[in-house]
Amino acid sequence: MTTEWSLQEAELPPLHPLEASRAAFGRRADRPGPDIPVTAASREAVRIHLENVLPALRSLESQADRLAAWGAELARRLLGGQRLLAAGNGGSAAEAQHLTAELVGRFDGERVPFSAISLHAESSAVTAIANDYGYAELFARQVRAHGRSGDILLLLSTSGKSPNLLRAAEAAARLNVTTWALTGPGPNPLASCCDDAVAIDAVPANAQEGHLIALHAICRSFEAEVARKGRAGQGQEADRG
Ligand SMILES: O=C(CO)[C@@H](O)[C@H](O)[C@H](O)[C@H](O)COP(=O)(O)O
């Protein structure tokens, strides 16, 4: 802050506590919501949505060990030079991309980058494949291009029925690429045809929110395993002197 600016600030009259809160948060602190009318239907829709977050969380909690196992296994594979491929449609595409960004960039601390690709984010390949081979082939073709034996393919879907994800799982199986499905309520075709699945027992939008929590949980386990392997490696180095 420059001296000039600090002088100007000091000259301002002190804000009333309510005004200060308004300035900080952009709305009046004595009201629960924005200064626009809210209908009973809107309020009820929001209440129900928030209420439906809990079943998604409970469903995730009951599958915590599987999420921990996925994170640890993902760490072992990526540390061994394998790759994560991920895909989804719409909101699930955004979730998949969130995970690959955590792995290529970083999640919660400094570490090496890992190989992870969101297949739907390859815009030129996506438009070309959809245009030339049809939307159902979108991910299967990319799995055949990028997938190597021992890689992991994570497929995200609320319905578990999207044909392009089902075809991708089939293509992966032929290449010995491990398939994991993160879906809405099971049973569903995608969860059934993948090697392993976490199916969240909640309405679709809330299941989709649950997917982000699941991905971050996987990242926690992933980083714990990466750190554990790092410490074990350092121990071996020290033993060798
Ligand atoms: O985000 C949402 C709904 O929350 C939508 O964009 C949704 O992801 C799209 O309709 C998808 O095409 C649905 O595909 P899927 O989850 O059933 O595989």
The ligand as an SDF file (V2000), in Angstrom:
LIG
                    3D

 18 17  0  0  0  0  0  0  0  0999 V2000
  -24.4520  -31.4370  -15.1050 O   0  0  0  0  0  0  0  0  0  0  0  0
  -25.4770  -31.8920  -15.5300 C   0  0  0  0  0  0  0  0  0  0  0  0
  -26.6020  -32.2080  -14.6190 C   0  0  0  0  0  0  0  0  0  0  0  0
  -26.2520  -31.9130  -13.2750 O   0  0  0  0  0  0  0  0  0  0  0  0
  -25.6400  -32.2000  -16.9750 C   0  0  0  0  0  0  0  0  0  0  0  0
  -24.7660  -31.3700  -17.7170 O   0  0  0  0  0  0  0  0  0  0  0  0
  -25.3130  -33.6590  -17.2390 C   0  0  0  0  0  0  0  0  0  0  0  0
  -23.9840  -33.8940  -16.8440 O   0  0  0  0  0  0  0  0  0  0  0  0
  -25.4960  -34.0040  -18.7240 C   0  0  0  0  0  0  0  0  0  0  0  0
  -26.8560  -33.9830  -19.0050 O   0  0  0  0  0  0  0  0  0  0  0  0
  -24.9110  -35.3550  -19.1000 C   0  0  0  0  0  0  0  0  0  0  0  0
  -25.0140  -35.5330  -20.5000 O   0  0  0  0  0  0  0  0  0  0  0  0
  -25.5520  -36.5360  -18.3800 C   0  0  0  0  0  0  0  0  0  0  0  0
  -24.7930  -37.7050  -18.6590 O   0  0  0  0  0  0  0  0  0  0  0  0
  -24.6540  -38.8640  -17.5890 P   0  0  0  0  0  0  0  0  0  0  0  0
  -24.2160  -38.2540  -16.3010 O   0  0  0  0  0  0  0  0  0  0  0  0
  -26.0110  -39.4840  -17.4660 O   0  0  0  0  0  0  0  0  0  0  0  0
  -23.6320  -39.8240  -18.1450 O   0  0  0  0  0  0  0  0  0  0  0  0
  1  2  2  0
  2  3  1  0
  2  5  1  0
  3  4  1  0
  5  6  1  0
  5  7  1  0
  7  8  1  0
  7  9  1  0
  9 10  1  0
  9 11  1  0
 11 12  1  0
 11 13  1  0
 13 14  1  0
 14 15  1  0
 15 16  2  0
 15 17  1  0
 15 18  1  0
M  END
$$$$
